[in-house]
Amino acid sequence: MPLIQVDVKMLPMKVHYFLFMGGVAPMTSFLPTIAKQLGYSTIVVGTIYSILPILSLIIKPIIGAIVDHFRVKKLIFLTFIFLSGLTAFLLMFVPSIPLDSSVELNCNSATYLNVCPEDNAPLSKCSSKRVKDVNGGKFGCDLKCENSVHFRNEMCSNWGFKDYCQLSNSSILNAIEYYEPNNSKTIRPRSNNNYYNDDYVYLSATLEMNHSVNVNNCFYFRISFASFYFNYSEVVNHTPVCNSSLRSQCKVQCNSEVIMDLITPQKYKGSVLELSHFWIFFLLISLFWVCQAIIYSLGDSICFDQLGNKPNLYGKQRCWGAIGWGIFSIFAGWLLDLFSSSEVNKNYLPIYYLCLLVLLGNFFVASKLKVTETKISTNIMCKDFGKLLVEVKVLGFLTWAIVVGICTGMIWQYLFWYIEDVASTNECNTQRFIKTLQGLASGVQCFGGEVPFFFWSGWIIKRLGHLNCMSLVLGVFAFRFFAYSVLTNPIWVLVIELTNGINFGLAYAVLMSYASILALPGSESTMIGLVGGVFEGIGVSLGSLIGGCLYDKYGGAQTFRLFAYGSALMCAIHLLCQKLLKANRKLGLPSFISGSTEYASPNEAIHMLIDN
């Protein structure tokens, strides 16, 4: 009967976890791929995600102090829930980075646009396939080409455009009306004399796909017609040829998404710090991340207040968050594919509205929660706490937390990015439902991994011990990263994600429970906060930065392979350290820490306290 009463009382808390984590899941999961589509490189994304955990690490104690001092826990809690939904929605209006879509115009006996990837990187299998699949069609492109004396002479003598020749004064007064690429408005007419001295030539071209050629790593699209727009005259069409070879760099805007995907570079090459687009994006992401951190912290505090003397039931409340995360991730992935007409550039509009609506629902539920405004003061023995932090086992545990954080950061930030790269390289047919697949991967992480292992973690820790569980987590990380590195069909990621139960569910339980065992009397919250800060503020931050740099230099497969080797090495070192610690008992924990660090789990300790 008492359990039923607690469950009824805790129902709003369960709904809060379900809606909050379900509301932030689509945005959190897909933010790296949103950044990718906006034109940011893995280095930029890695740098951003290395800063965000540090921001949350700084802001959480500040907000905690404000809440304790002014006793405004519920007000702050509701404010940041509303802000998180608003910020997620505002991300919809962040503009893409202006990518320089330039190609070479090559004119001889025929005129072609030469499209070759940057740095001679190999064309993806799917990009080539999509171009070949549209073979037989015609597409229009607006060109802005670098002008030269040679170019003007060819246009005058061979292309038949006399307005580009030096004519009599009466002809010079004629004006040219032209269209600039990426601009829907007609540029105001200029006199021929002024236009003759311009740095650029503006024209519209028709590409004939029947005559497109794929040689080695480049595509050559033949221009069948080129058009110039003259004031008070008809459009002139012709097939351009040149007496002598002409080359010119042109900025291009075509009405074919397939061609533009081939032409447009995937990432911005310049410094993003000079772009207002980047600062808007970074500001909104930072605000969204900080809001989440504060809501997680205050939400857990409210949950423990409501549980009272039954904190062991926390896992049963928290698992509803994992359920919400899994359900809404799957739903969001399906929505993205449903509303996207392109296989490459996805329409993320549905998830912005989804996040806003679900978090507004969460705001309503959270407003009904009973919040106890308390001010808790603890008396911590600073001297003993300082001594504890320099103990060998404690330093080893904190090092393990950092390593697990590094591995976790790599998966959080770059797994979806990598899935898209694998699909574009090997399995083109999966690009149509790639977002659904990514959503399903999140679902498997939650339902096939986190939820069962959150429930079984106490049983596993009791039988294996904390230190053996730590080694197991690192070993599974090594296996998981290696499996990613040999992945050729992205669908198999659904099987690999079953390991998330050990890598996050069990790892997080070990992280928190071992921290609670190490804590001195009255310092449990401080120790847990310290360990959580080390895990996220140092580990996840480093994993995001290191992973981004390696991914940019070596590619996804090689980066995951390097992480596999690193995890295996750390697992071996951890096992070796365990043997050394057992052999030399002087390196054990100090006498003022009670309990068994090998086998005790906090839930079991709590049960024993309640029973006694």
Backbone torsions as a table, in degrees:
resi	resn	phi	psi	omega
1	MET	NA	-45.0	178.4
2	PRO	-58.1	-37.7	-179.8
3	LEU	-64.9	-38.0	179.2
4	ILE	-64.8	-40.6	179.6
5	GLN	-64.7	-41.0	178.7
6	VAL	-63.7	-41.9	-179.4
7	ASP	-61.6	-43.3	179.6
8	VAL	-64.6	-43.0	179.9
9	LYS	-64.4	-34.0	-175.8
10	MET	-89.1	0.7	-177.8
11	LEU	-56.0	-46.8	177.6
12	PRO	-59.5	-34.1	179.2
13	MET	-66.8	-41.5	178.2
14	LYS	-63.0	-42.4	179.3
15	VAL	-64.6	-37.5	177.0
16	HIS	-60.0	-50.3	179.8
17	TYR	-59.5	-43.0	-178.3
18	PHE	-61.7	-48.0	-176.9
19	LEU	-75.1	-40.1	-177.9
20	PHE	-65.5	-51.6	-179.3
21	MET	-69.8	-31.4	174.1
22	GLY	-67.7	-33.7	-179.8
23	GLY	-72.7	-38.7	-178.3
24	VAL	-86.8	-17.2	-176.0
25	ALA	-57.2	-50.1	-178.0
26	PRO	-59.7	-43.0	-178.5
27	MET	-69.9	-45.0	-179.7
28	THR	-62.4	-42.9	-177.3
29	SER	-68.2	-41.0	-172.1
30	PHE	-97.4	-1.9	-179.5
31	LEU	-58.0	-43.5	178.0
32	PRO	-59.6	-39.2	179.8
33	THR	-76.2	-27.3	171.9
34	ILE	-63.5	-45.0	178.1
35	ALA	-61.6	-39.1	178.1
36	LYS	-61.5	-44.7	-179.2
37	GLN	-68.8	-28.0	177.7
38	LEU	-74.4	-14.0	175.6
39	GLY	110.4	10.5	-178.8
40	TYR	-87.0	145.8	-179.9
41	SER	-84.3	169.1	178.4
42	THR	-64.9	-30.6	178.3
43	ILE	-65.3	-44.2	179.8
44	VAL	-64.3	-45.7	179.8
45	VAL	-63.1	-42.2	178.3
46	GLY	-62.4	-39.8	178.4
47	THR	-65.1	-43.3	178.9
48	ILE	-60.0	-47.8	-176.6
49	TYR	-75.8	-10.1	171.9
50	SER	-84.4	-23.3	179.4
51	ILE	-84.7	-37.4	-173.6
52	LEU	-58.3	-46.4	178.4
53	PRO	-61.9	-32.3	178.6
54	ILE	-68.1	-39.8	177.0
55	LEU	-59.7	-45.9	-179.8
56	SER	-65.8	-34.3	178.9
57	LEU	-64.6	-34.7	179.8
58	ILE	-78.4	-42.6	-170.8
59	ILE	-77.4	-30.8	-175.9
60	LYS	-61.4	-48.1	177.5
61	PRO	-65.3	-30.4	178.7
62	ILE	-65.9	-47.4	178.5
63	ILE	-65.2	-37.5	178.0
64	GLY	-60.7	-41.5	178.9
65	ALA	-65.1	-40.0	178.6
66	ILE	-64.2	-43.9	-179.8
67	VAL	-62.5	-45.3	-178.8
68	ASP	-66.9	-36.8	-175.4
69	HIS	-76.7	-45.5	-175.3
70	PHE	-97.9	-6.8	178.6
71	ARG	54.9	55.7	-179.5
72	VAL	-123.6	40.2	-175.7
73	LYS	-57.7	-48.4	-176.4
74	LYS	-67.3	-41.3	179.6
75	LEU	-61.2	-47.4	179.0
76	ILE	-64.2	-41.8	179.9
77	PHE	-58.1	-50.3	-178.9
78	LEU	-67.9	-37.7	-179.7
79	THR	-60.4	-44.5	-176.6
80	PHE	-77.5	-25.7	171.9
81	ILE	-64.4	-45.1	178.7
82	PHE	-64.0	-43.4	-179.9
83	LEU	-63.2	-37.2	-179.8
84	SER	-63.5	-42.4	177.5
85	GLY	-66.0	-42.0	179.7
86	LEU	-65.1	-42.9	-179.6
87	THR	-64.7	-42.3	177.8
88	ALA	-59.7	-39.6	-179.8
89	PHE	-70.1	-38.7	-178.4
90	LEU	-67.4	-23.6	177.4
91	LEU	-60.7	-20.5	178.4
92	MET	-61.6	-28.0	-173.8
93	PHE	-94.5	3.5	178.4
94	VAL	-72.3	124.5	-177.9
95	PRO	-76.8	156.2	175.6
96	SER	-72.2	156.8	175.0
97	ILE	-70.3	136.8	177.2
98	PRO	-70.6	99.1	-179.4
99	LEU	-84.5	140.4	-176.7
100	ASP	-83.4	95.4	-179.7
101	SER	-89.2	82.1	-177.5
102	SER	-109.4	143.2	174.9
103	VAL	-135.6	171.4	179.1
104	GLU	-101.3	128.9	172.1
105	LEU	-91.3	124.0	-177.1
106	ASN	-121.4	112.1	-176.3
107	CYS	-113.6	128.8	174.6
108	ASN	-149.0	-122.2	174.4
109	SER	-68.9	-18.7	171.1
110	ALA	-143.9	164.4	-177.9
111	THR	-116.0	131.1	-178.0
112	TYR	-128.1	153.3	165.2
113	LEU	-99.9	119.5	-177.8
114	ASN	-93.6	119.2	-178.9
115	VAL	-114.5	109.1	177.8
116	CYS	-125.6	138.2	-179.3
117	PRO	-65.3	155.3	179.5
118	GLU	-66.3	146.3	177.2
119	ASP	55.5	24.7	178.7
120	ASN	56.4	28.9	177.0
121	ALA	-66.8	142.3	-178.3
122	PRO	-65.6	140.6	176.1
123	LEU	-66.9	140.0	177.8
124	SER	-67.8	147.6	-179.7
125	LYS	-56.7	-39.5	-175.8
126	CYS	-73.6	-35.5	177.4
127	SER	-62.2	-45.2	178.5
128	SER	-63.5	-41.4	-178.1
129	LYS	-64.2	-42.0	-179.1
130	ARG	-63.9	-38.6	178.5
131	VAL	-65.4	-43.3	-179.2
132	LYS	-67.9	-29.3	179.9
133	ASP	-69.4	-25.1	179.1
134	VAL	-95.1	11.6	179.7
135	ASN	-57.9	128.4	-178.8
136	GLY	115.9	-14.4	180.0
137	GLY	-93.9	176.9	175.8
138	LYS	-129.3	138.8	-178.0
139	PHE	-133.4	148.2	179.2
140	GLY	-99.6	143.1	178.7
141	CYS	-136.1	140.8	171.4
142	ASP	-96.5	131.0	-176.4
143	LEU	-118.4	142.2	171.1
144	LYS	-126.0	99.8	-170.6
145	CYS	-106.4	149.2	176.8
146	GLU	-67.2	129.4	-177.4
147	ASN	-87.1	158.2	177.1
148	SER	-160.7	166.7	177.5
149	VAL	-60.7	-40.9	178.9
150	HIS	-60.8	-45.5	179.9
151	PHE	-61.1	-45.8	-178.5
152	ARG	-64.7	-38.6	178.8
153	ASN	-64.5	-41.1	179.0
154	GLU	-65.9	-39.8	178.6
155	MET	-65.9	-34.1	-179.3
156	CYS	-76.2	-46.5	-172.0
157	SER	-87.6	-37.1	-174.2
158	ASN	-110.4	-31.9	-177.6
159	TRP	-84.6	-15.2	174.7
160	GLY	82.6	19.8	179.8
161	PHE	-103.5	93.1	-173.9
162	LYS	-66.8	-21.2	179.4
163	ASP	-68.1	-12.0	175.8
164	TYR	-93.7	5.2	176.8
165	CYS	-100.0	160.3	173.6
166	GLN	-78.6	108.9	-176.1
167	LEU	-110.2	-171.9	177.7
168	SER	-69.1	166.4	-177.4
169	ASN	-59.6	-34.5	-179.3
170	SER	-65.7	-36.7	179.5
171	SER	-75.3	-30.3	-179.0
172	ILE	-63.6	-28.0	-178.5
173	LEU	-72.9	-14.5	176.6
174	ASN	-61.8	146.6	-176.6
175	ALA	-109.0	150.4	177.5
176	ILE	-110.2	130.7	175.0
177	GLU	-108.7	124.7	-174.2
178	TYR	-134.9	167.3	-179.9
179	TYR	-114.7	133.4	179.0
180	GLU	-96.7	134.9	177.4
181	PRO	-54.9	146.1	-179.9
182	ASN	66.8	15.7	178.4
183	ASN	-132.2	117.9	-175.8
184	SER	-76.9	-14.0	-178.4
185	LYS	-93.1	148.7	176.9
186	THR	-75.7	130.1	178.2
187	ILE	-70.7	143.8	-177.5
188	ARG	-61.4	142.5	-179.2
189	PRO	-59.4	145.6	173.3
190	ARG	-121.0	161.1	176.3
191	SER	-72.9	152.5	-179.3
192	ASN	-60.2	-34.1	-179.6
193	ASN	-63.5	-42.1	178.3
194	ASN	-70.5	-41.0	-176.8
195	TYR	-67.6	-30.3	179.3
196	TYR	-60.2	-31.3	-178.1
197	ASN	-96.0	5.1	-179.2
198	ASP	-66.9	158.4	178.9
199	ASP	-83.7	-14.0	-174.7
200	TYR	-130.5	154.6	172.7
201	VAL	-112.7	128.0	179.4
202	TYR	-106.6	126.9	179.2
203	LEU	-152.8	162.5	173.6
204	SER	-111.6	138.2	-177.0
205	ALA	-127.9	148.9	174.8
206	THR	-108.1	120.9	179.7
207	LEU	-93.0	131.6	-179.1
208	GLU	-103.3	109.4	-172.6
209	MET	-71.0	-22.5	178.0
210	ASN	-60.8	-29.2	-176.6
211	HIS	-105.6	14.7	176.4
212	SER	-73.8	145.3	-175.1
213	VAL	-127.7	135.9	175.8
214	ASN	-112.2	108.8	-179.1
215	VAL	-121.2	123.7	-178.6
216	ASN	53.2	-110.1	-174.0
217	ASN	-109.9	12.8	-173.9
218	CYS	-126.4	153.2	171.1
219	PHE	-110.5	139.8	177.5
220	TYR	-121.0	112.8	-178.1
221	PHE	-100.5	122.1	-177.0
222	ARG	-79.7	134.8	175.3
223	ILE	-90.5	113.6	-179.2
224	SER	-86.9	-30.5	178.1
225	PHE	-143.1	144.5	173.1
226	ALA	-126.5	139.0	-174.2
227	SER	-125.4	135.8	172.3
228	PHE	-118.5	142.2	-174.9
229	TYR	-106.2	114.9	-177.5
230	PHE	-106.4	144.4	178.5
231	ASN	-68.9	133.5	178.3
232	TYR	60.8	32.5	177.1
233	SER	-148.1	167.3	178.6
234	GLU	-77.1	160.3	174.9
235	VAL	-69.6	134.7	-179.6
236	VAL	-102.7	123.9	179.7
237	ASN	-115.3	144.4	175.3
238	HIS	-167.0	166.6	175.2
239	THR	-94.8	112.1	-173.3
240	PRO	-75.7	136.3	172.0
241	VAL	-136.5	163.7	-179.0
242	CYS	-133.1	145.2	176.6
243	ASN	-69.2	-42.0	177.7
244	SER	-125.0	154.9	-173.4
245	SER	-58.3	131.7	-179.3
246	LEU	-125.3	132.3	175.9
247	ARG	-128.6	136.8	179.4
248	SER	-150.4	139.5	176.3
249	GLN	-81.9	131.3	-175.9
250	CYS	-129.7	139.6	167.5
251	LYS	-87.1	137.9	-168.1
252	VAL	-127.4	141.7	168.6
253	GLN	-136.0	111.4	-176.3
254	CYS	-109.6	158.5	178.0
255	ASN	-89.5	12.9	176.8
256	SER	-111.1	120.1	178.8
257	GLU	-65.4	-32.2	-179.6
258	VAL	-64.9	-45.4	-179.3
259	ILE	-68.6	-42.1	-179.2
260	MET	-64.6	-34.9	176.9
261	ASP	-63.9	-34.5	179.2
262	LEU	-73.8	-38.4	-175.2
263	ILE	-79.0	-42.9	-171.8
264	THR	-73.5	128.3	176.5
265	PRO	-65.8	151.9	-176.7
266	GLN	-76.2	-21.6	-177.1
267	LYS	-142.8	155.5	-179.2
268	TYR	-77.5	131.6	-174.9
269	LYS	-90.2	-23.9	-177.2
270	GLY	-81.9	-167.3	178.9
271	SER	-85.9	117.9	-179.4
272	VAL	-70.7	-17.8	-179.3
273	LEU	-64.0	-20.0	-179.9
274	GLU	-88.5	-2.3	-175.7
275	LEU	-103.7	130.7	175.2
276	SER	-66.2	-29.6	177.9
277	HIS	-55.3	-43.9	-177.2
278	PHE	-65.9	-43.5	-176.2
279	TRP	-68.2	-34.1	174.9
280	ILE	-64.6	-46.4	179.8
281	PHE	-61.2	-47.1	-178.2
282	PHE	-64.6	-40.8	-179.7
283	LEU	-63.1	-45.2	-178.6
284	LEU	-68.5	-41.4	177.8
285	ILE	-62.9	-42.5	-179.9
286	SER	-61.5	-45.4	179.5
287	LEU	-63.1	-42.3	179.0
288	PHE	-62.6	-42.5	-178.8
289	TRP	-66.5	-44.6	-179.7
290	VAL	-63.8	-40.9	177.1
291	CYS	-58.1	-44.9	178.6
292	GLN	-60.5	-45.8	-177.5
293	ALA	-59.5	-42.9	-178.6
294	ILE	-69.0	-40.6	-179.8
295	ILE	-65.7	-42.2	176.4
296	TYR	-58.0	-48.0	-176.0
297	SER	-64.2	-51.1	-178.7
298	LEU	-68.9	-36.3	179.4
299	GLY	-62.1	-43.8	178.3
300	ASP	-65.1	-38.4	178.7
301	SER	-62.8	-43.7	178.2
302	ILE	-63.9	-39.6	-179.7
303	CYS	-62.2	-47.2	179.8
304	PHE	-66.1	-34.5	175.6
305	ASP	-60.5	-41.8	-177.6
306	GLN	-74.6	-30.5	179.2
307	LEU	-72.3	-24.8	177.5
308	GLY	62.3	-120.1	-177.1
309	ASN	-89.5	18.0	177.2
310	LYS	-124.3	54.3	-179.8
311	PRO	-64.7	-17.0	179.1
312	ASN	-65.7	-14.3	178.8
313	LEU	-86.8	2.7	-178.7
314	TYR	-57.9	-42.3	-177.7
315	GLY	-58.8	-35.2	-179.5
316	LYS	-70.4	-26.4	175.6
317	GLN	-79.2	-45.0	-174.4
318	ARG	-65.9	-28.2	-177.4
319	CYS	-68.6	-21.4	175.5
320	TRP	-66.5	-26.4	174.0
321	GLY	-66.6	-41.8	177.3
322	ALA	-63.5	-37.7	178.0
323	ILE	-64.1	-45.1	177.6
324	GLY	-62.2	-41.4	178.6
325	TRP	-59.2	-47.4	-178.3
326	GLY	-64.8	-46.5	-177.1
327	ILE	-64.0	-48.0	-176.0
328	PHE	-73.8	-26.8	175.2
329	SER	-66.5	-45.0	177.9
330	ILE	-62.5	-45.9	-179.1
331	PHE	-62.8	-42.1	-179.7
332	ALA	-65.1	-41.8	178.3
333	GLY	-61.2	-42.2	177.9
334	TRP	-63.8	-41.8	178.9
335	LEU	-61.9	-41.3	-178.3
336	LEU	-61.5	-45.4	178.2
337	ASP	-68.0	-35.5	-179.1
338	LEU	-64.5	-39.5	-175.8
339	PHE	-95.1	4.1	-178.7
340	SER	-105.0	126.9	177.3
341	SER	-88.4	-20.7	-177.9
342	SER	-99.4	146.8	175.5
343	GLU	-79.3	-20.7	-174.4
344	VAL	-101.8	-59.8	-178.9
345	ASN	-92.6	110.4	-175.5
346	LYS	-88.3	152.1	177.4
347	ASN	-92.0	104.3	-176.2
348	TYR	-86.8	4.1	-177.6
349	LEU	-53.1	-43.2	-177.3
350	PRO	-58.9	-36.0	-175.0
351	ILE	-75.5	-25.5	176.4
352	TYR	-65.0	-44.2	178.0
353	TYR	-69.6	-38.4	-179.8
354	LEU	-61.9	-46.4	179.4
355	CYS	-60.8	-44.0	-178.9
356	LEU	-62.0	-47.3	-176.7
357	LEU	-65.8	-44.3	-177.7
358	VAL	-68.0	-39.9	-179.3
359	LEU	-72.4	-29.4	172.3
360	LEU	-66.3	-39.3	173.9
361	GLY	-62.2	-39.7	177.0
362	ASN	-64.1	-37.3	177.4
363	PHE	-59.8	-42.6	-180.0
364	PHE	-65.1	-44.6	179.8
365	VAL	-64.8	-44.3	-178.3
366	ALA	-63.9	-30.0	179.2
367	SER	-66.7	-18.9	179.7
368	LYS	-91.0	-7.5	-179.2
369	LEU	-69.6	143.1	174.2
370	LYS	-88.2	116.4	-175.9
371	VAL	-111.6	127.1	177.4
372	THR	-93.3	117.4	179.9
373	GLU	-86.4	102.7	-178.5
374	THR	-123.3	154.6	175.8
375	LYS	-120.7	107.9	-173.0
376	ILE	-101.4	131.8	177.8
377	SER	-122.3	131.5	179.9
378	THR	-118.0	149.2	179.2
379	ASN	-108.1	102.2	-174.4
380	ILE	-103.1	134.4	177.7
381	MET	-80.4	96.8	-172.6
382	CYS	-60.8	-37.8	-177.7
383	LYS	-63.2	-49.0	179.6
384	ASP	-66.9	-35.4	179.6
385	PHE	-64.4	-40.0	177.2
386	GLY	-65.5	-40.1	177.7
387	LYS	-63.9	-36.6	-178.6
388	LEU	-62.7	-40.2	-174.5
389	LEU	-68.9	-17.3	179.7
390	VAL	-101.1	5.5	176.0
391	GLU	-70.1	146.4	-175.3
392	VAL	-59.0	-46.8	-177.7
393	LYS	-65.4	-37.2	-179.6
394	VAL	-68.8	-43.1	177.4
395	LEU	-63.1	-39.2	176.6
396	GLY	-63.2	-40.6	178.2
397	PHE	-64.1	-43.7	179.2
398	LEU	-65.4	-36.7	175.8
399	THR	-63.6	-42.4	176.5
400	TRP	-60.0	-42.0	179.4
401	ALA	-61.4	-39.5	178.9
402	ILE	-66.5	-44.6	-179.5
403	VAL	-61.7	-44.7	177.8
404	VAL	-62.9	-38.2	176.5
405	GLY	-63.6	-40.2	177.8
406	ILE	-61.4	-46.7	179.1
407	CYS	-63.7	-41.4	-179.8
408	THR	-64.9	-42.4	178.9
409	GLY	-60.4	-38.2	178.1
410	MET	-61.8	-42.5	-179.3
411	ILE	-72.5	-45.6	-178.6
412	TRP	-57.9	-42.9	-172.3
413	GLN	-88.7	-30.8	-168.2
414	TYR	-122.3	-1.9	-179.3
415	LEU	-64.7	-49.8	-179.1
416	PHE	-64.1	-37.9	176.0
417	TRP	-58.0	-45.9	-178.0
418	TYR	-67.4	-39.4	178.5
419	ILE	-58.3	-42.1	178.6
420	GLU	-65.4	-39.1	178.9
421	ASP	-65.7	-40.8	178.4
422	VAL	-63.7	-42.1	-180.0
423	ALA	-63.8	-42.1	-178.0
424	SER	-72.8	-19.3	-178.7
425	THR	-93.3	-37.3	-170.8
426	ASN	-120.7	-42.4	-172.6
427	GLU	-122.2	85.6	-174.2
428	CYS	-64.8	-32.7	-176.1
429	ASN	-68.1	-19.4	179.9
430	THR	-79.1	-12.5	-178.5
431	GLN	-66.6	-24.1	179.6
432	ARG	-66.5	-30.8	-178.2
433	PHE	-125.4	33.1	-175.1
434	ILE	-65.4	-35.7	179.9
435	LYS	-70.8	-37.3	174.5
436	THR	-61.6	-41.5	179.0
437	LEU	-63.6	-41.8	178.5
438	GLN	-64.7	-40.7	176.2
439	GLY	-62.4	-41.2	177.2
440	LEU	-64.0	-35.8	177.7
441	ALA	-61.5	-42.0	176.1
442	SER	-64.3	-38.2	178.4
443	GLY	-63.0	-42.7	178.6
444	VAL	-65.4	-40.6	177.4
445	GLN	-55.4	-41.7	-177.2
446	CYS	-79.3	-58.1	-172.7
447	PHE	-78.0	-36.8	-178.4
448	GLY	-88.3	-12.1	-176.3
449	GLY	-126.5	-71.2	-170.5
450	GLU	-60.9	-50.7	-173.6
451	VAL	-59.0	-53.3	180.0
452	PRO	-64.6	-37.7	-176.9
453	PHE	-76.3	-27.4	171.0
454	PHE	-60.5	-39.4	179.9
455	PHE	-74.1	-36.0	-175.4
456	TRP	-90.6	-6.2	-172.0
457	SER	-58.6	-42.2	-179.9
458	GLY	-61.9	-42.4	179.6
459	TRP	-64.2	-42.6	-178.9
460	ILE	-67.8	-44.6	-178.9
461	ILE	-63.4	-37.4	-179.2
462	LYS	-62.3	-37.9	-175.7
463	ARG	-88.3	-33.6	-178.6
464	LEU	-95.6	-28.9	-173.2
465	GLY	88.6	153.5	-176.3
466	HIS	-61.6	-45.0	-174.9
467	LEU	-66.7	-39.4	176.7
468	ASN	-66.6	-36.2	176.5
469	CYS	-63.7	-37.9	178.1
470	MET	-61.9	-43.6	178.0
471	SER	-64.2	-40.5	179.3
472	LEU	-60.4	-43.0	179.9
473	VAL	-59.4	-45.8	180.0
474	LEU	-66.3	-39.1	178.2
475	GLY	-63.9	-41.1	178.7
476	VAL	-68.5	-35.1	174.6
477	PHE	-59.2	-43.1	179.6
478	ALA	-60.7	-46.3	178.0
479	PHE	-61.9	-43.4	-176.6
480	ARG	-64.2	-45.8	-179.9
481	PHE	-65.0	-39.9	178.9
482	PHE	-64.8	-39.0	178.0
483	ALA	-62.2	-39.1	175.9
484	TYR	-61.5	-41.2	-172.8
485	SER	-67.4	-24.0	179.8
486	VAL	-102.8	8.8	-176.9
487	LEU	-68.9	128.1	175.6
488	THR	-117.9	-24.3	175.5
489	ASN	-118.6	116.5	-174.4
490	PRO	-61.2	-18.3	-179.6
491	ILE	-62.6	-30.1	-177.9
492	TRP	-68.1	-11.0	178.0
493	VAL	-63.3	-25.3	179.4
494	LEU	-63.5	-34.0	177.6
495	VAL	-74.0	-43.2	-177.9
496	ILE	-61.6	-34.4	-174.9
497	GLU	-69.4	-9.7	174.1
498	LEU	-63.2	-23.2	179.1
499	THR	-71.0	-11.8	-179.0
500	ASN	-63.0	-22.4	177.0
501	GLY	-60.2	-40.7	177.6
502	ILE	-80.1	-43.7	-174.0
503	ASN	-71.4	-22.7	176.2
504	PHE	-123.8	-50.7	-178.1
505	GLY	-58.8	-56.7	179.4
506	LEU	-68.8	-42.0	-178.1
507	ALA	-61.1	-41.6	-178.8
508	TYR	-68.8	-37.8	177.6
509	ALA	-64.5	-43.3	177.5
510	VAL	-63.1	-42.7	-178.3
511	LEU	-57.8	-51.5	-175.8
512	MET	-74.3	-41.1	-176.2
513	SER	-70.6	-40.4	178.9
514	TYR	-66.8	-35.8	176.6
515	ALA	-63.3	-40.5	-179.5
516	SER	-67.4	-32.1	178.3
517	ILE	-71.2	-39.9	-179.0
518	LEU	-70.8	-23.9	-172.5
519	ALA	-65.2	142.0	173.1
520	LEU	-73.6	158.6	178.5
521	PRO	-55.4	126.9	179.7
522	GLY	86.2	-0.6	-177.6
523	SER	-119.5	20.5	-177.0
524	GLU	-58.9	-47.3	-177.8
525	SER	-63.2	-38.9	179.9
526	THR	-64.3	-45.9	-179.0
527	MET	-66.0	-44.2	179.1
528	ILE	-63.1	-40.3	177.5
529	GLY	-64.1	-38.9	178.7
530	LEU	-64.0	-47.5	-179.1
531	VAL	-64.5	-43.6	176.9
532	GLY	-61.1	-38.0	178.0
533	GLY	-67.3	-39.5	177.3
534	VAL	-64.9	-43.2	-179.8
535	PHE	-60.9	-51.2	-174.8
536	GLU	-88.2	-49.3	-174.1
537	GLY	-67.8	-30.8	178.6
538	ILE	-105.3	-54.0	-174.3
539	GLY	-64.8	-59.5	-178.2
540	VAL	-61.7	-37.7	179.0
541	SER	-61.7	-47.5	178.6
542	LEU	-65.5	-40.2	179.8
543	GLY	-61.3	-39.4	178.9
544	SER	-64.8	-44.6	-177.6
545	LEU	-70.9	-49.2	-179.4
546	ILE	-63.3	-45.2	179.8
547	GLY	-60.6	-41.3	179.9
548	GLY	-63.9	-43.3	180.0
549	CYS	-65.7	-44.8	180.0
550	LEU	-66.7	-40.3	179.9
551	TYR	-61.6	-41.9	-179.6
552	ASP	-66.0	-34.7	-176.4
553	LYS	-86.9	-41.4	-172.1
554	TYR	-111.3	-11.9	-176.4
555	GLY	90.0	167.9	-173.5
556	GLY	-66.0	-48.5	-175.1
557	ALA	-60.8	-46.9	-178.3
558	GLN	-67.5	-35.5	178.7
559	THR	-64.4	-46.1	177.9
560	PHE	-64.1	-33.3	177.1
561	ARG	-65.5	-41.4	178.1
562	LEU	-64.4	-39.6	177.4
563	PHE	-66.0	-34.2	176.8
564	ALA	-63.2	-46.0	178.8
565	TYR	-62.8	-41.9	179.9
566	GLY	-63.9	-41.8	179.2
567	SER	-65.7	-41.5	178.7
568	ALA	-63.2	-41.1	178.1
569	LEU	-62.4	-45.4	-179.9
570	MET	-66.6	-34.0	176.1
571	CYS	-63.3	-44.9	179.5
572	ALA	-64.1	-42.0	178.5
573	ILE	-63.2	-40.2	-179.3
574	HIS	-65.5	-42.1	177.8
575	LEU	-63.5	-40.3	178.9
576	LEU	-64.7	-41.5	179.2
577	CYS	-64.2	-36.5	177.3
578	GLN	-59.4	-44.5	-179.6
579	LYS	-64.3	-39.8	179.6
580	LEU	-66.1	-40.3	-179.8
581	LEU	-66.1	-40.3	178.9
582	LYS	-68.9	-33.9	-179.9
583	ALA	-72.2	-31.8	-178.8
584	ASN	-117.7	95.2	-175.8
585	ARG	-68.4	-15.0	178.0
586	LYS	-66.7	-20.6	179.0
587	LEU	-88.0	6.6	179.6
588	GLY	-71.7	-175.2	-177.8
589	LEU	-75.6	153.5	-179.1
590	PRO	-65.8	161.8	-173.3
591	SER	-68.8	-21.2	-177.6
592	PHE	-80.3	2.1	172.8
593	ILE	-102.3	123.5	-177.7
594	SER	-101.5	160.8	176.6
595	GLY	95.8	169.2	-180.0
596	SER	-96.1	118.4	178.6
597	THR	-77.9	-7.4	-179.5
598	GLU	-85.7	-39.3	-167.8
599	TYR	-125.3	-17.4	-176.0
600	ALA	-70.9	144.8	172.2
601	SER	-125.6	147.3	-174.4
602	PRO	-60.4	-38.5	-179.4
603	ASN	-61.1	-42.1	-179.8
604	GLU	-68.1	-39.5	177.7
605	ALA	-61.7	-41.1	179.3
606	ILE	-64.3	-43.2	178.3
607	HIS	-59.7	-40.2	-179.5
608	MET	-65.8	-39.3	178.4
609	LEU	-64.4	-42.9	179.9
610	ILE	-65.1	-42.6	-178.8
611	ASP	-64.3	-36.5	-179.0
612	ASN	-78.2	NA	NA
